[in-house]
Amino acid sequence: MDVRGTVAPGFEAVRDAFVRNFEQRGERGAAVAVYRHGRKVVDLWAGTRDVDGTEPWAVDTTQVVRSAGKGVAAAVPLLLHQRGQVDLDAPVGTYWPEFKANGKERVLVRHLVAHRAGLAALDTPLTPEEAADGVSGPRAVAAQRPQWEPGTDHGYHAQTYSWLVGELVRRVTGRTIGRWIAEEIARPLGLDFWFGLPEDEAHRVGRVGPVEPPAVDGNGGTLRMRPKRNVVEAYADPGSLTRRAFGAIDPFPDENTPAYRAAELPASNGVATARGLARCYAAMIGEVDGHRLFAPATLTLARTEESAGPDRVLVVSTRFGLGYMLHGSAAPLLAPGSFGHPGRGGSLGFADPESGIALGYVTNGLQKGVTADPRSQALVRAVRSAL
């Protein structure tokens, strides 16, 4: 395996784990980057740019990272709160009057960000064109009746998060969330990250697609984790909240089309490099080349538990702060204080303030699973061993 990039002394285990992902865990093309205390210590890439191609992954190859982008999107309402533009304990209707319909008058901003708004699914799914038009999605969630009493429980807002957070940001700032991130986060930090991929960056994006992981690793150990029966049943039942939440766009768009990549869907279609994700998280927990995103109080908000226990959508127990998944059995990160977000199929971004670690991992081979991909977990264990 021709692995390109650099590894700082002491982090060689990350390179070894990255290589084993190709040898034993079905990796096709991927990149991983790690920052520690604002300094890049790992920057690796290998394999093919396209999941089904032969062209090598390049230093600037980007990929659709699915829900790993939610962690960048979640930074926006927190930064608006930090700047005094959003009150997390205010009703969403304060900023978005139409949202008050159908019993949502008391949905708070913090409920919306922490997957407690009760709006995980839509009664009528949107077409791909409607999902991307910037109008139909916000209108649908504003009219939707909650699936549970807002603020009393949590369930992963897999697709509706796009329109809930995106429209809140637009109402407060007058800018789309993609434009806000480009101007206020990506440009100052020099990040390769987009919601709404510019046409002049399209040539850098590889094709993603599903891949089956090998049944066993090189030592004969089983790699596939058999999901619990209730999880399998939830995904198989067309009427379940699980299926309806992930099916809020129907049919699901082709993620490799220019139209999909150019849309602003912060729940699912972020485009990034591994170093872009890692650098963003590094700036959330400390200074990176003179830039820092979160003040200490905001960092505390990001990783303070808002939701915990059985997730109405994912079925397993999950933990959320304000927009971020927290370390736990469903989404193992580096340590108890870590926060971040995985992407369904593999990608991952997170930070751990105590160790100063920020990690970004992107892949074009989308394996089954929502939160704990074996390839990203191998990389996390390797980082832990290096500390």
Steps between C-alpha positions, in 0.01 A plus 500: 500500500646835390423726796582867450538778754674556830496372857672673792725290725292311753194466274629219279227271636244708313673429170512129584127495576428695181688240294318214673168659407590438136644156562235363735193726518399555139620859458504630140608862533538708813684771689564571867633810672575565866582824677639526852496833682446679170786328314447244226662169599339261249406565137459180295316389188496187286297289260288625213321830468180324384356199680463324165800648319877477461618862514706549818370705790683835480617739768195722439233232442171576674199279570138523611518434874128462572410567864860571600414845369239544774782579741603800292137608456443478876781749556296775335215540754758470778713775347190715450422447869860591585457824306172583673284446192317185618356409838514122538208513744277708276217341303597431140192701403672813633720492192275303267132588563355241258664225704245541782234300312357168622607509863859620459467830684718377787774333295820667612811557294689254720233235431544548128879474512508200738255275309223561755256693279287195414534571128706204388270410207258658256145381437567553130859445388660753269624427153873557439415821316285628786764406757756716323293803402548685829126560544311170514703350786459792742132525408447128566664494845323822598163338421585156644337380822761358740534123538540542877464782751796729422763516771388180675705245303752474218525333161752554224377758247686328218374712208275768646804649679585659163193720492464556873851633561544646154184711517572615855837631382345669198232671711757631747780601262338551161754256356468134413690268730734402217589861431537577872743211549695595187540860614532462878669161548648348185663809352670628818627152586588397144271195514407268218137473608175592327124481523419596145807396303621778265521399136871580486570243774299216344801346326648404839211285622521121481211262447355334809314171504406201714754228572472179697758455775690169502349233721826442690824683561848365436502313829168327439310729731151612409478863393130538439305587808157340494243766591239429761173360373298806596739721300465279192122500533487879536691553176294233320157634600380768252271645764760532775627838609848378410413438136293816479780714646761373256238509222401866535638539147348242267651368284837577653711708260803369314781638715739510204303746290603867467149607601516313831849624586401859418199492732522617862387207711696524825354174629653293224700654218806673641803467273838496671854381527614318813729788589210744455293313757792457739608864473146622567474291816849609606381862484198413713723396790799729460692738280605401148731745326353789695134399461268350761128428460356417843549704813536280810134542594389401150724195506333398825158537337600287202587199713260533791250215484156606380364162393582148615341156493294307245484696176153495341653486151831314533338264758833452684600730789664822386639811666483851356624839603386807308528352153784261574507132573681432826725205580298188578424145397320603180768746392833419667739795471837552663403559864204593721538871424512461121232646271446477126291336232526189282360469151291201400725267307830594663618861520573659837604829656551569870706678762621416848585814698685322779759346267489779242417248227283574196445234234348491155448184295331482160438201275336425167407142594174521692455199726185413692465672832413845628730587790787258570679399181779245562747697285458827687501314830834340413643847436359634828659211692832570330486868600419398857802269506725785388410730788 
